[in-house]
Amino acid sequence: MPLSNEQIERLAKLARLALPDDETVNTTRGHLNSIFAVIAQMQSIDTAGIDPMSHPQELAARLREDVVTETDRRAAFQAIAPRTEAGLYLVPRVIE
């Protein structure tokens, strides 16, 4: 689906791009038409029966065990806080 110069000018206006002369419009039209040609070529390929891939290479995700690595220091942090109540930190009201 080749684009016309009018469509290019409309796209440029919507994107707030300045295309100063017809040569620039023609160049832009050529670039966009070549991009659309590649897209059309990719869409014409039959991909039935091909499983989607999460990565182009066969890589295994190295996951670590989900274990606790730090000790609970909540009591120590609350001991040095200016004000706490029922395990929560009390702060001054900001919005009235």
FENFENCOR-V949406 format. One record per backbone hydrogen bond with DSSP energy under -0.5 kcal/mol. CO is the residue of the C=O (numbers start at 0). NH is the residue of the N-H. E is the energy in kcal/mol with one decimal. If there is no record, write none. Layout:
# FENFENCOR-V949406
CO/NH/E + CO/NH/E
This chain:
# FENFENCOR-V949406
3/7/-2.0 + 4/8/-2.4 + 5/9/-2.2 + 6/10/-2.6 + 7/11/-2.6 + 8/12/-2.1 + 9/13/-2.5 + 10/14/-2.3 + 11/16/-3.3 + 12/15/-0.8 + 16/18/-0.6 + 17/19/-0.7 + 20/24/-1.8 + 21/25/-2.8 + 22/26/-2.3 + 23/27/-2.7 + 24/28/-2.6 + 25/29/-2.3 + 26/30/-2.2 + 27/31/-2.6 + 28/32/-2.6 + 29/33/-1.9 + 30/34/-1.9 + 31/35/-2.6 + 32/36/-1.8 + 33/37/-1.8 + 34/38/-2.2 + 35/39/-2.4 + 36/40/-2.2 + 37/41/-2.3 + 38/42/-2.2 + 39/43/-1.2 + 41/44/-0.9 + 44/46/-0.7 + 46/49/-1.7 + 48/50/-0.6 + 56/58/-1.6 + 60/62/-1.1 + 64/66/-1.5 + 70/72/-0.7 + 72/76/-2.2 + 73/77/-2.7 + 74/78/-1.6 + 75/79/-0.9 + 82/89/-2.3 + 84/87/-1.8 + 87/84/-2.2
